[in-house]
Amino acid sequence: MMTGLGGRAFGDFLAAIGGRAYCVDDATARMPRDTGRGPEMIRIALQLDLHYEIDEHGADFVFNIHAAHTRCQTVVNENLWLSQSIEPRMQTDPATGNRYLRLRALPGELNVSYTATVDLAHHRAAPTQIAEVPVQRLPLEVLGYIYPSRYCQSDRLVRLAINEFGSLWQGYSRVQAIQHWVQQRVKFTSNTSDSNTSAVDTLIERQGVCRDFAHLMIALCRAVNIPARFATGTDYGADPALGPSDFHAYVEAYLGDRWYIFDPSGTAIPMGFVRVGTGRDAADVAFATIFGGVRSQPPGVRATAIEDAARGLTLPQHCDDALSTDGGEVAA
């Protein structure tokens, strides 16, 4: 089994348009799309291209490349193209909302192309108004994100985390402090980690890619009882000097009864992140998990923001607000 973890963003390795969307908080309501003026939002056009050469035995694939449906992230349209005449299956995990494309590929070449137009109507809040959620009030579906996991050994970082962050105000600013601490101590360096690199390894080696930054930040958050999860998308706004566009790993922390976005590697613009998958760590959200003899090429990834002032579409930018594409209450 191989797990596709991306190119530049994950260390260059493989291991085992129309309408308007609004973010609303009522669990039963969703405002309809329209074409009139309204709240500003972000529209991202995605293009993902994957290329494989499969041996004579064929291979099974499980892809997690489709944009997620959330209360504040609307997939306006999407298309999937496969070079082989095979019947894929689409399945959605009811617990996470992750969307999985499953297929049995024939020997030879397999090309996969996914395009989508996605609208982001972020929930925005003042960081000073966002408190942590006490453990006794955490929803059941959030509890799993305070425990250690394969790549986020929070149990081994408790003493460090308490010494560094235990006395800070328990709210959004403490998570910001953890993010800043990671950014100050870890250098973004391509090709310095592999499928075995964990949060503890990154803490020791002080270098890595976005996947490694995310694992370390998640582990430190969990060590002080802040639920945190691994999220995948694309690296909108990343410096071209870092290499071609790629999949991106970032963090969502559960604060104030919703999941807020953090980018510990600091290489991209969070307002332009289209959520694809969420999980405990990278093991849960590989963009491709492969069973069989397969050779792959680096993925082709492009995320383009569409600006149209007349329709309220703006370009993603860095901002001081806390951002979320989660509808709140229920952990979407």
C-alpha positions, 0 to 999 in steps of 0.5 A: 500500500502506498499513500500519496502525500503530495509534492513540495508541500509534503516533502516530495514523497509517496508513502504506504460557476454561478450563484452565491453561498452564505455561511449561516449558523442555524442548523436547519437553515441555508440561504439560497444562492443568488446573483445579486449583491451580498456579503463578500466571499471568496471563489476558488477555481481548482484544477488537480491532475494526477498521473500513474503508471500501473503494472500488469496486475492492476491496482486499487486507489482511494483518492481524497481530492474532492472539495468538502461540503461544509456550512461555509464552503459550497461546491458550485460545480465540479467535474472528474475525468478518468483516462480509463473506462472504469466505474469509480465509486464516490463515498462520504464519511459521515463523521468527517465529511471527507469525500472518497473516490474509489476505483480499480485501475487497469494495467497501464496509464491512469490519468485523473483530473478533478476541477471544481469551483468552490465558494467560501463565505467564511465565518469571521470573528475577533480573536479576543472574543474566542475562548477555549471549550472546556473538556467537559463541554466538548461534543462527542465528535470532537473528543478524538482530537484531544488524544495522541495519534500516530504522528502527533504524540501529544502525550510526549509533549505535555511537560513542554507544552505546559511550561511554554503555554500553560500560563497563557490566557485560554483562548484563540491567542494561546493557539496563536502563541503555539503557532508562532512558537512552531514557526520560530523554531522550525524552518521550512525545508523541502525534502527533509522529512518522509512518511515516518516523520512525526511531531517529536521528530520535527521538534528535534530536527527543527525543519520540515514541510507543511505536514510537519509544521501541522503535526507539531502544532497539533501535538502541542495544542492537544497537550494543553487539552485544545482539540486540533485536527489535520486539514488538507487543501491546496497552497493558495498564495504560496511563494513560487520560489518554494516550487510548483503549487501543491497540496497543503497541510494546515491545522484546524483548532476547536475554539468557541464551538467551531473549528478555526483555521491556522497555517503553522508553516506560514507559506500560504494564505488561509483565506484561500484554503479550500478544505478537502479532508480532515483527520487526526493526522496525515495518516487519515487524509492522504490524497491518494492511497494505493494498493498495488504496483504503481509509479507516480508523477508529481501532482499538478495542482492549481488554485485560482481566485476569481475576482468580481467586485460587482458580484461581491467576489474578492481575492483572498488576503491575510487578515487579523480575523479568526476564520472558519468554514465550519458552521459551528455547534455541530463540528462540520 
